[in-house]
Amino acid sequence: KRAFEGYAFSVLLSLDSSIPPPQILESVAYACVPMLVWTVPHFINYTVYFPYMVGKLRPDTFSAEFVSGYLQKAHEDVIYVMQNALMLVQDFFYFRYSLSFPQRLEAFATRLCEEAALPSALRSDVFIAIYSAKYNFPRRRAARETWLTLLTGPGKVETVRTSGTMGDPVVVSYKFFVNAIGAGDPGDPASSPVDDLLRAEADAFGDMVFLDAVEEYPIGNMGRMAMHWIANHTSATYILKLDDDMYIRPMPLLRHLVRQQHSMMYWGFFERSGQVVRDDTSAHYLPDDLFGHDGVFPPYARGAALALSLDLVRLMVHFDRLGLLRRLKVEDASYGYFLWQLVVLGITSVTLADTDEARFALDPKCCTEKSHPNNCWSPLLPGTWIVHHVGPRAIRCMFRTDLQSGYYLPRPTQLASERQCLVTAGIAALLPGDDAQSAGLDGAPSQPCAAFVGAAAVAEWPEVYDPQRTAELPSLCGCVYTPPPHPGQPKPSPMYEGPNGPRLHT
């Protein structure tokens, strides 16, 4: 307490071997930026913001005078970054260590025992929930005919043992989640002109779930009902939620996901200072009496792609059924808000697995900070696995690029039945996508019953899909439009900080 309370910075001369060292936790708890003298190697990859929080000092140049001079001369932006990163790390540690070590150990052991109690033939690793809108058949079709073929074909992704040998296949299943379809009554808010098309699509493909939620925006109620369905219908260790306007490289993503902790895990691209909308004309408006908390959401993973361990999904659903959780209409923020409430209630801890942001391209263009100053947020990178905001034609282009680059093996594929062919042709004629107007390489197959090119994993070189590979993946830049830079007119950042910076929600 004497080393940290009341200080903005504190020098830590040594750390013990525990992870994390209690000195780090004490320093963060007292809102004191730790300055580490690098006498021993230390694991600093707890959270993406941890390296920005700590001051790292070389032992050969360290002295009290050196540290004092460094802090006095440091640019005010450096101090700002360190102190704000400290508050973000507070959130991380608060979520992760709210339960005691024995309680966390029991939760982990319980989940592992539950998984082991199932016969191996009944176990499932990942359930993929793809949220889709009624009219988005072209996106669903593009996914089925591109990256989803890797999950439905013979070439499955496998885990890698610590010895380097191949392990068991990753068992994956998926469903598209769509809002309720009505009875055709004009007064029924669930009814729409395409409901019969959706019934035919669901009957033919068997990969759709209709939720008891009407079309709305934001889709908080749809997301909540999807979690209820998932809690009742799968025993998969991890739940991966995706939107339908995405291109996914599932092989490294799934291999990485199954390496995560089996319990109390929340993975994604996190928003740390999401501002609550107080403008009552906005669709995202939330009144003060529904959500106070200084106008800032608890940390949440952006809704394009996120993963939760099954125990967290079941806890959210259980306490929601009991009416003990306050709800939000903002879908992605609601998951973080549910989990925050469970943490505050002492029900669970949550690990915010946030160190993979470089795998996301949420604004799909090819740029750098040098080429597009202040206008290059979450672009396509050489190691991207997840691309958001892309239409059917771009999805097909990206898949073709991966095939032609040898990242996957081409696999002649056909729809499973004549019924699927007829349904695909019929709906495509009524609900065409942006891939229907092209006769080029990236158009949808003109003859739905003809064979198309799916994909299979390159089994001979499993290291191709190693999540930690350093070699660049095939470039997807040819499939997106990168606008020219706009000097002096930077794109507003999606990160919004209140007047006092991000806050710890306790």
Salt bridges, closest charged atoms under 4 A:
GLU5 OE1 - LYS1 NZ 3.79
ASP77 OD2 - HIS75 ND1 3.85
GLU114 OE1 - ARG111 NH1 3.08
GLU115 OE2 - ARG111 NE 3.42
GLU115 OE1 - HIS262 ND1 2.76
GLU145 OE2 - ARG141 NE 2.96
GLU145 OE1 - ARG396 NH2 2.94
ASP195 OD1 - LYS134 NZ 3.07
ASP196 OD1 - ARG199 NH1 2.80
GLU201 OE2 - ARG140 NE 2.83
GLU201 OE2 - ARG144 NH2 2.95
ASP203 OD2 - ARG419 NH2 3.72
ASP207 OD2 - ARG144 NE 2.84
ASP243 OD1 - LYS241 NZ 2.84
ASP243 OD2 - HIS388 NE2 3.42
ASP244 OD1 - ARG139 NH1 2.90
ASP245 OD1 - HIS388 NE2 3.09
ASP245 OD2 - HIS389 ND1 3.55
GLU271 OE1 - ARG302 NH2 2.74
ASP288 OD1 - ARG278 NH2 3.16
ASP294 OD2 - ARG503 NH1 3.33
ASP320 OD2 - ARG224 NH1 3.00
ASP320 OD2 - HIS228 NE2 2.71
ASP320 OD1 - ARG327 NE 2.87
GLU331 OE2 - LYS241 NZ 3.36
ASP354 OD2 - ARG272 NH2 2.04
ASP356 OD2 - HIS256 NE2 2.72
ASP363 OD2 - LYS365 NZ 3.74
ASP363 OD2 - LYS491 NZ 2.81
ASP402 OD1 - ARG249 NH2 2.74
ASP435 OD2 - ARG396 NE 2.73
ASP442 OD1 - ARG400 NE 2.69
ASP466 OD1 - ARG259 NH2 3.91
